[in-house]
């Protein structure tokens, strides 16, 4: 990891240091064209395109896109320890998201009754990435808030394994979250199927879930199509920023950095500290811990474009963190809880030495679908509200219209919209 002394940099150099390791997805013209072609094929050919893509990209010849009733019998092969872990994580995630669920409200003032009511998005698509391991945690993070929101139709798509099947863990977690139907589709083609529908996969109104650069680009493209679907948020490679003082535990810090680095070779890891000693100790710990980790190559590649920044003060550390706007922010500092007030931009914060990011990724209860690439400046992490929309309402009594009518007439006249003024004036004159 490159070690940088913040005080020696000018503004342009500081901005460059905090840049992400890769450009935004939409800037890659070759990727954009490739994804656009896949989406077009799915729109025109439907299921046929999905079967071809499964063969081309997943090396699988599928007989059916939908997981059959017989395939669900594979749940019996899942060990009880794994089932218990899924159940415990689901309970914690459900509790947190139930607590944060928005509530209807209304109030009355001067004869004007105003309020807001929340309604679920009726049809949502949940994308669960494939790869080398079943991302059961992501399924829980998407399905549970959708369940709490009351979404009528929850369509789950995930790439098939090399044998054409879906992991028993995914099947069990889906059943536990009330999802009965799963479709075998991955990549940009799965996003296109959710956005536009095929003969088998129903069209949805909004698509949720992380994925690789093809999935991300596909989500961006379908969200711009008038006949497509909305998306949860833009996404990029995972990232963490750790703030540490001179009393922090270097072994804990190193473990947090390595946990993030193993996600992806494009993941970004940043340590911001006030202590030169901590810098040296953390680098030494990384060398020790990496020896007994399985994803060494990925970790090394991620660390090659990651940074350690030496700052003058804890306040400067927070200033750097807020400028970077990390997906995950970990506070290895004294009085970590009271320092939360200094956090302006972050997807999720892990407070103190006993709060590794891993607990938020899996089972503490908060959602791990978080804004990356600096989007924490304007986006929140996934929650129940993302699966809902709000509808405002107003109910005026006669006294209420009398109270506000002249104000509305004046504003409508000011804007030259006399039909708007007339809708009020007619009512007032009828009195």
C-alpha positions as MATLAB code, in Angstrom:
seq = 'XXXXXXXXXXXXXXXXXXXXXXXXXXXXXXXXXXXXXXXXXXXXXXXXXXXXXXXXXXXXXXXXXXXXXXXXXXXXXXXXXXXXXXXXXXXXXXXXXXXXXXXXXXXXXXXXXXXXXXXXXXXXXXXXXXXXXXXXXXXXXXXXXXXXXXXXXXXXXXXXXXXXXXXXXXXXXXXXXXXXXXXXXXXXXXXXXXXXXXXXXXXXXXXXXXXXXXXXXXXXXXXXXXXXXXXXXXXXXXXXXXXXXXXXXXXXXXXXXXXXXXXXXXXXXXXXXXXXXXXXXXXXXXXXXXXXXXXXXXXXXXXXXXXXXXXXXXXXXXXXXXXXXXXXXXXXXXXXXXXXXXXXXXXXXXXXXXXXXXXXXXXXXXXXXXXXXXXXXXXXXXXXXXXXXXXXXXXXXXXXXXXXXXXXXXXXXXXXXXXXXXXXXXXXXXX';
ca = [
       0.000    0.000    0.000;
       1.246    3.465   -0.869;
       1.870    5.686    2.176;
       1.067    9.381    1.697;
       1.672   12.371    3.987;
      -1.428   14.520    3.524;
       0.278   17.791    4.513;
       2.737   17.526    1.604;
      -0.002   17.497   -1.052;
      -1.689   20.413   -2.796;
      -5.419   20.428   -3.607;
      -5.079   18.757   -7.007;
      -2.854   16.024   -5.600;
      -5.274   15.384   -2.743;
      -8.176   15.047   -5.156;
      -6.187   12.584   -7.247;
      -5.295   10.470   -4.209;
      -8.992   10.161   -3.316;
     -10.046    9.148   -6.826;
     -11.415    5.654   -7.261;
      -9.217    3.084   -8.896;
     -11.329    2.798  -12.030;
     -13.469    5.179  -14.064;
     -17.213    5.152  -13.874;
     -18.909    2.331  -15.758;
     -20.672    4.567  -18.264;
     -17.354    5.951  -19.531;
     -16.365    2.583  -21.077;
     -17.721    2.675  -24.622;
     -16.915   -0.960  -25.387;
     -18.758   -2.099  -22.267;
     -21.684    0.203  -23.032;
     -22.058   -1.200  -26.548;
     -21.716   -4.810  -25.419;
     -24.389   -4.422  -22.756;
     -26.701   -2.535  -25.120;
     -26.458   -5.459  -27.541;
     -27.355   -7.996  -24.858;
     -30.329   -5.903  -23.724;
     -31.560   -5.607  -27.316;
     -31.360   -9.370  -27.799;
     -33.413  -10.009  -24.658;
     -36.018   -7.415  -25.649;
     -36.447   -9.027  -29.068;
     -35.890  -12.738  -28.399;
     -37.015  -13.069  -24.769;
     -36.374  -16.477  -23.210;
     -34.403  -17.636  -26.252;
     -31.790  -14.942  -25.624;
     -31.530  -15.949  -21.968;
     -30.832  -19.579  -22.870;
     -28.165  -18.479  -25.365;
     -26.558  -16.162  -22.808;
     -26.514  -18.916  -20.183;
     -24.615  -21.092  -22.629;
     -22.278  -18.301  -23.739;
     -21.490  -16.645  -20.393;
     -22.222  -19.317  -17.757;
     -21.277  -22.401  -19.829;
     -24.609  -23.993  -18.898;
     -27.273  -25.576  -21.095;
     -30.521  -24.925  -19.263;
     -33.716  -26.914  -19.711;
     -35.784  -24.326  -17.884;
     -35.327  -20.818  -16.518;
     -37.516  -21.357  -13.471;
     -36.265  -23.402  -10.536;
     -38.468  -26.494  -10.404;
     -40.264  -27.864   -7.352;
     -37.970  -30.886   -7.489;
     -34.874  -28.684   -7.320;
     -36.036  -27.249   -3.995;
     -35.469  -30.715   -2.498;
     -31.755  -29.785   -2.479;
     -32.493  -27.741    0.653;
     -32.335  -31.017    2.589;
     -28.592  -31.193    1.826;
     -27.904  -27.901    3.626;
     -26.429  -28.484    7.089;
     -28.302  -27.272   10.165;
     -25.489  -24.903   11.200;
     -25.857  -22.994    7.926;
     -29.643  -22.946    8.268;
     -29.391  -21.570   11.804;
     -26.972  -18.853   10.683;
     -29.349  -17.787    7.901;
     -32.306  -17.732   10.298;
     -30.429  -15.675   12.923;
     -29.179  -13.171   10.349;
     -32.674  -12.889    8.865;
     -34.188  -12.169   12.287;
     -31.685   -9.382   12.961;
     -32.111   -7.850    9.514;
     -35.893   -8.017    9.826;
     -35.853   -6.329   13.243;
     -33.659   -3.420   12.115;
     -35.620   -2.813    8.929;
     -38.972   -3.107   10.695;
     -37.813   -0.425   13.135;
     -36.839    1.890   10.278;
     -40.029    1.374    8.268;
     -41.690    4.700    7.353;
     -45.090    5.432    8.869;
     -48.125    7.258    7.505;
     -48.889   10.648    9.036;
     -51.391   13.506    8.758;
     -52.142   16.784   10.488;
     -54.682   19.634   10.330;
     -54.034   23.376   10.246;
     -56.504   26.168    9.444;
     -59.016   23.799    7.890;
     -56.378   22.115    5.710;
     -55.729   18.457    6.411;
     -52.411   17.214    4.990;
     -50.700   13.869    5.125;
     -48.557   11.256    3.504;
     -49.202    7.564    3.001;
     -46.643    4.940    2.006;
     -47.377    2.198   -0.474;
     -45.194   -0.707   -1.646;
     -43.823   -0.876   -5.162;
     -45.982   -3.670   -6.533;
     -43.382   -5.507   -8.648;
     -39.681   -5.626   -7.755;
     -36.750   -7.558   -9.151;
     -34.024   -8.895   -6.866;
     -30.675   -9.684   -8.489;
     -28.351  -12.001   -6.553;
     -24.855  -12.261   -8.079;
     -23.323  -15.677   -8.709;
     -19.588  -16.242   -8.948;
     -17.605  -18.566   -6.727;
     -19.968  -18.542   -3.730;
     -23.708  -18.151   -3.086;
     -24.352  -14.624   -1.807;
     -26.996  -15.601    0.707;
     -26.448  -12.396    2.680;
     -27.348  -10.258   -0.334;
     -30.567  -12.218   -0.779;
     -31.512  -11.471    2.833;
     -30.624   -7.787    2.431;
     -32.971   -7.459   -0.547;
     -35.796   -9.861    0.194;
     -36.452   -8.882    3.805;
     -37.062   -5.137    3.275;
     -39.160   -6.021    0.209;
     -41.182   -8.367    2.402;
     -41.637   -5.728    5.113;
     -42.639   -3.119    2.529;
     -45.358   -5.465    1.283;
     -44.280   -5.783   -2.356;
     -46.795   -8.080   -4.045;
     -44.459   -9.551   -6.646;
     -40.826  -10.284   -5.800;
     -38.904  -11.747   -8.733;
     -35.543  -13.266   -7.816;
     -32.937  -13.947  -10.495;
     -29.483  -15.425   -9.987;
     -26.913  -17.088  -12.263;
     -26.934  -20.905  -12.283;
     -23.957  -22.896  -11.037;
     -21.846  -24.876  -13.506;
     -24.200  -27.839  -13.020;
     -27.185  -25.687  -13.949;
     -28.559  -25.685  -10.407;
     -29.013  -23.080   -7.681;
     -27.196  -23.349   -4.361;
     -29.233  -25.015   -1.582;
     -28.344  -22.049    0.651;
     -29.974  -19.635   -1.817;
     -33.039  -21.858   -2.060;
     -33.382  -22.094    1.733;
     -32.875  -18.348    2.293;
     -35.396  -17.495   -0.421;
     -38.001  -19.819    1.081;
     -37.347  -18.360    4.519;
     -37.983  -14.844    3.146;
     -41.227  -15.821    1.453;
     -39.890  -16.001   -2.103;
     -41.297  -19.020   -3.893;
     -40.092  -18.430   -7.457;
     -36.474  -18.158   -8.592;
     -35.203  -17.768  -12.134;
     -31.818  -18.873  -13.465;
     -30.347  -15.837  -15.170;
     -27.333  -13.663  -14.529;
     -25.434  -10.711  -15.909;
     -26.798   -7.963  -18.124;
     -29.303  -10.404  -19.638;
     -30.978  -10.948  -16.257;
     -31.340   -7.206  -15.730;
     -32.859   -6.841  -19.195;
     -35.316   -9.650  -18.469;
     -36.454   -7.952  -15.261;
     -36.764   -4.568  -16.927;
     -38.681   -5.615  -20.038;
     -40.022   -9.084  -19.245;
     -39.788  -12.287  -21.269;
     -42.127  -15.174  -21.941;
     -41.176  -16.615  -18.529;
     -39.805  -13.802  -16.372;
     -42.314  -11.049  -15.508;
     -41.447   -7.392  -15.945;
     -40.870   -5.430  -12.739;
     -41.015   -1.745  -11.850;
     -37.724   -1.499   -9.934;
     -34.546   -3.586   -9.840;
     -32.353   -4.133   -6.783;
     -29.026   -5.786   -6.162;
     -25.283   -5.480   -6.774;
     -23.268   -7.081   -9.530;
     -20.233   -6.830  -11.772;
     -19.590   -4.052  -14.284;
     -21.960   -5.648  -16.833;
     -24.796   -5.779  -14.334;
     -24.130   -2.209  -13.224;
     -24.042   -0.916  -16.796;
     -27.230   -2.811  -17.637;
     -29.006   -1.306  -14.644;
     -27.984    2.182  -15.741;
     -29.188    1.566  -19.298;
     -32.596    0.104  -18.430;
     -33.199    2.915  -15.935;
     -32.847    5.427  -18.779;
     -35.320    3.591  -21.019;
     -38.901    4.868  -20.740;
     -40.138    1.261  -20.996;
     -37.490   -0.095  -18.613;
     -37.331   -0.066  -14.826;
     -36.024    2.063  -11.992;
     -32.962    0.894  -10.049;
     -31.857    1.041   -6.435;
     -28.591    2.979   -6.904;
     -25.449    3.165   -9.042;
     -22.759    0.786   -7.812;
     -19.072    0.151   -8.238;
     -16.327   -1.924   -6.604;
     -16.591   -2.240   -2.831;
     -14.554    0.106   -0.611;
     -13.614    0.871    2.975;
     -11.967    3.785    4.755;
     -10.579    3.249    8.237;
      -9.789    6.112   10.627;
      -7.284    5.150   13.346;
      -5.532    6.969   16.177;
      -2.331    6.011   17.988;
      -4.168    3.762   20.488;
      -5.809    1.581   17.843;
      -5.155   -2.151   17.543;
      -3.045   -2.669   14.374;
      -4.077   -6.329   14.042;
      -7.760   -5.365   14.034;
      -7.139   -2.599   11.478;
      -5.223   -4.948    9.184;
      -8.006   -7.532    9.386;
     -10.587   -4.927    8.369;
      -8.498   -3.774    5.412;
      -7.909   -7.344    4.247;
     -11.593   -8.251    4.622;
     -12.470   -5.515    2.170;
      -9.582   -6.233   -0.199;
     -10.661   -9.858   -0.694;
     -13.933   -8.767   -2.317;
     -12.466   -7.844   -5.666;
      -9.164   -6.871   -7.256;
     -10.772   -3.501   -7.980;
     -11.889   -2.983   -4.367;
     -10.371    0.057   -2.708;
      -8.920    0.136    0.785;
      -7.846    3.324    2.579;
      -6.385    3.826    6.043;
      -6.269    7.374    7.409;
      -4.319    7.770   10.636;
      -2.472   10.287   12.763;
       0.232    7.808   13.823;
       3.379    6.784   11.930;
       3.752    3.882   14.330;
       0.290    2.594   13.428;
       1.225    2.792    9.735;
       4.248    0.542   10.231;
       2.424   -1.859   12.539;
      -0.536   -2.235   10.194;
       1.716   -2.915    7.190;
       3.519   -5.584    9.208;
       0.219   -7.142   10.310;
      -1.015   -7.277    6.733;
       2.042   -9.302    5.748;
       1.411  -11.723    8.612;
      -2.340  -12.157    8.144;
      -2.328  -12.429    4.365;
      -0.313  -15.646    4.616;
      -3.254  -17.628    5.988;
      -5.954  -16.146    3.715;
      -7.196  -17.994    0.623;
      -7.734  -15.073   -1.790;
      -4.135  -13.821   -1.725;
      -3.942  -12.846   -5.400;
      -7.109  -10.764   -5.292;
      -5.997   -9.106   -2.048;
      -2.564   -8.222   -3.436;
      -4.092   -6.651   -6.550;
      -6.540   -4.617   -4.465;
      -3.836   -3.410   -2.083;
      -1.620   -2.349   -4.992;
      -3.942    0.580   -5.735;
      -4.954    1.270   -2.127;
      -3.617    3.991    0.185;
      -2.461    4.815    3.686;
      -2.786    8.519    4.458;
      -0.946   10.141    7.348;
      -2.945   13.107    8.674;
      -2.170   15.771   11.277;
      -5.274   15.340   13.437;
      -8.422   13.280   13.907;
     -10.462   16.205   12.591;
      -8.390   16.127    9.418;
      -8.998   12.379    9.197;
     -12.754   13.015    9.205;
     -12.365   15.779    6.631;
     -10.579   13.332    4.324;
     -13.225   10.672    4.958;
     -16.085   13.047    4.186;
     -14.374   14.113    0.961;
     -13.938   10.498   -0.079;
     -17.493    9.467    0.976;
     -16.739    5.765    1.579;
     -19.146    2.888    1.288;
     -17.897    1.607    4.659;
     -16.320    3.815    7.335;
     -14.631    2.150   10.318;
     -13.657    4.187   13.389;
     -10.695    2.764   15.312;
     -10.415    5.755   17.621;
     -11.042    6.782   21.222;
     -14.548    8.115   21.859;
     -15.645    6.619   18.551;
     -19.376    6.798   19.344;
     -19.281   10.524   20.178;
     -17.385   11.137   16.926;
     -20.379   10.051   14.825;
     -21.414   13.707   14.693;
     -18.381   14.365   12.486;
     -19.535   11.907    9.818;
     -21.219   13.617    6.863;
     -20.700   11.238    3.945;
     -20.644    7.441    4.387;
     -22.747    4.444    3.441;
     -22.498    2.749    6.834;
     -20.320    3.387    9.904;
     -18.676    0.765   12.114;
     -17.982    2.303   15.498;
     -15.085    1.164   17.664;
     -12.674   -1.752   17.672;
     -15.335   -4.408   18.324;
     -17.368   -3.510   15.216;
     -15.777   -5.166   12.167;
     -17.398   -4.485    8.835;
     -18.066   -8.212    8.479;
     -20.931   -8.031   11.008;
     -22.750   -5.473    8.873;
     -22.111   -7.535    5.755;
     -23.840  -10.528    7.259;
     -25.866  -10.446   10.406;
     -25.980   -7.361   12.650;
     -29.156   -6.158   10.934;
     -28.134   -3.122    8.877;
     -28.197   -3.403    5.101;
     -24.999   -4.122    3.190;
     -26.258   -2.767   -0.138;
     -24.562    0.622    0.098;
     -23.535    3.488   -2.203;
     -20.014    3.242   -3.633;
     -17.842    5.421   -5.872;
     -18.567    8.547   -3.827;
     -22.340    8.222   -4.200;
     -22.616    8.281   -0.403;
     -22.618   12.058   -0.860;
     -26.155   11.835   -2.226;
     -27.442    8.271   -1.810;
     -28.388    6.236    1.262;
     -27.938    2.538    1.842;
     -30.828    0.259    0.955;
     -33.811    0.288    3.326;
     -37.531   -0.435    3.378;
     -38.342    2.974    1.894;
     -36.464    1.983   -1.279;
     -39.189   -0.633   -1.864;
     -41.973    1.885   -1.319;
     -43.188    5.198   -2.627;
     -44.958    7.952   -0.736;
     -48.241    9.552   -1.751;
     -49.207   12.899   -0.275;
     -52.811   13.985    0.180;
     -54.771   17.091    1.136;
     -58.356   17.513    2.296;
     -59.614   21.093    2.569;
     -62.746   22.185    4.395;
     -64.623   25.263    3.227;
     -62.760   27.301    5.841;
     -59.499   25.834    4.599;
     -60.146   26.991    1.029;
     -61.139   30.441    2.286;
     -57.900   30.601    4.253;
     -55.550   29.649    1.418;
     -57.554   30.615   -1.662;
     -56.361   34.201   -2.100;
     -52.716   33.112   -1.774;
     -53.180   30.502   -4.509;
     -54.957   32.987   -6.782;
     -52.120   35.484   -6.397;
     -49.398   32.917   -7.133;
     -51.279   31.523  -10.152;
     -51.722   35.054  -11.488;
     -48.023   35.728  -10.921;
     -47.132   32.690  -13.041;
     -49.697   33.516  -15.732;
     -51.697   30.331  -15.203;
     -55.219   31.676  -15.177;
     -56.886   28.238  -15.347;
     -55.237   27.424  -12.027;
     -56.575   30.673  -10.595;
     -59.996   29.977  -12.031;
     -60.264   26.573  -10.286;
     -60.035   28.433   -6.956;
     -61.956   31.564   -7.916;
     -64.994   29.596   -9.105;
     -65.260   27.853   -5.778;
     -64.872   31.067   -3.761;
     -67.444   32.872   -5.904;
     -69.921   30.010   -5.427;
     -70.053   30.990   -1.782;
];
